[in-house]
Amino acid sequence: MECSAFLSKWFEVIADTHDREPLFPLEYRVIRWVMRVVREALLSHDDMIHLGYQITDYDLTQLSETARLLSYAVVKLDLSGKASTDTLG
């Protein structure tokens, strides 16, 4: 949960400040990497597949919207993973 909370908060900060504080090239790379991982995870969950199809801004031209969506998605995936492991044992 700590990792998803950290990522979620980081994405919220990016969404709010990227126009005033430009990101470093490495930060763009990290965002794109997380986008791919999150999108793949969402597409593997039938109940969240619609969110996966919304993650398409790999050029990061609409960074505020993409960052907010990723902020929500990382927590949603984490909670979903916890729910499935709770039911297994």
C-alpha atoms as one frame of an Amber mdcrd trajectory, in Angstrom:
protein
   0.000   0.000   0.000   2.869   2.372   0.727   4.140   2.228  -2.853   0.740
   2.904  -4.398   0.116   5.757  -1.951   3.500   7.283  -2.797   2.920   6.948
  -6.555  -0.596   8.316  -6.258   0.608  11.370  -4.364   3.487  11.888  -6.819
   1.079  11.794  -9.761  -1.208  14.297  -8.020   1.728  16.669  -7.484   2.721
  16.297 -11.142  -0.837  17.017 -12.259  -0.919  20.187 -10.171   2.586  21.548
 -10.792   4.029  20.310 -14.092   3.161  23.547 -15.898   5.084  25.613 -13.296
   7.873  23.137 -12.545   8.968  21.246 -15.662   9.816  17.606 -15.236  13.244
  16.140 -15.844  13.659  13.730 -18.782  14.103  10.835 -16.360  10.757  11.679
 -14.711   9.044  11.449 -18.101  10.634   8.027 -18.590   9.395   6.851 -15.195
   5.868   8.074 -15.960   5.812   6.226 -19.286   7.133   3.066 -17.651   4.501
   3.203 -14.901   1.839   3.892 -17.545   2.726   0.685 -19.366   2.770  -1.412
 -16.192  -0.507   0.049 -14.884  -2.235  -0.264 -18.267  -1.215  -3.904 -18.601
  -2.424  -4.641 -15.069  -5.748  -2.892 -15.670  -6.320  -4.759 -18.927  -5.897
  -8.063 -17.085  -8.790  -7.244 -14.698 -12.215  -7.569 -16.289 -13.772  -5.087
 -13.870 -11.097  -2.433 -14.588 -10.431  -2.980 -18.287 -12.211   0.282 -19.154
  -9.581   2.226 -17.169  -6.794   0.521 -19.089  -8.227   1.733 -22.366  -8.185
   5.321 -21.048  -4.410   5.278 -20.571  -3.187   6.217 -24.031  -1.269   9.494
 -23.680   2.246   8.101 -24.151   3.397  11.443 -25.593   2.249  13.059 -22.319
   0.577  15.918 -24.179  -2.221  15.975 -21.593  -0.078  15.332 -18.562  -2.493
  16.700 -15.953  -5.283  14.351 -17.015  -2.944  11.394 -17.441  -1.304  11.953
 -14.062  -4.692  12.158 -12.321  -5.848   8.960 -14.003  -2.648   7.182 -12.997
  -2.991   8.517  -9.460  -6.394   6.855  -9.213  -5.398   3.689 -11.069  -2.369
   2.761  -8.936  -4.469   2.826  -5.762  -7.366   1.006  -7.440  -5.012  -1.765
  -8.558  -3.436  -2.032  -5.138  -6.816  -2.321  -3.421  -7.942  -4.857  -5.995
  -4.834  -6.935  -5.376  -5.389  -6.850  -1.640  -9.015  -7.931  -2.041  -8.051
 -10.918  -4.194  -5.317 -12.066  -1.790  -7.720 -11.719   1.153 -10.171 -14.090
  -0.509  -7.432 -16.633  -1.216  -6.453 -17.191   2.310
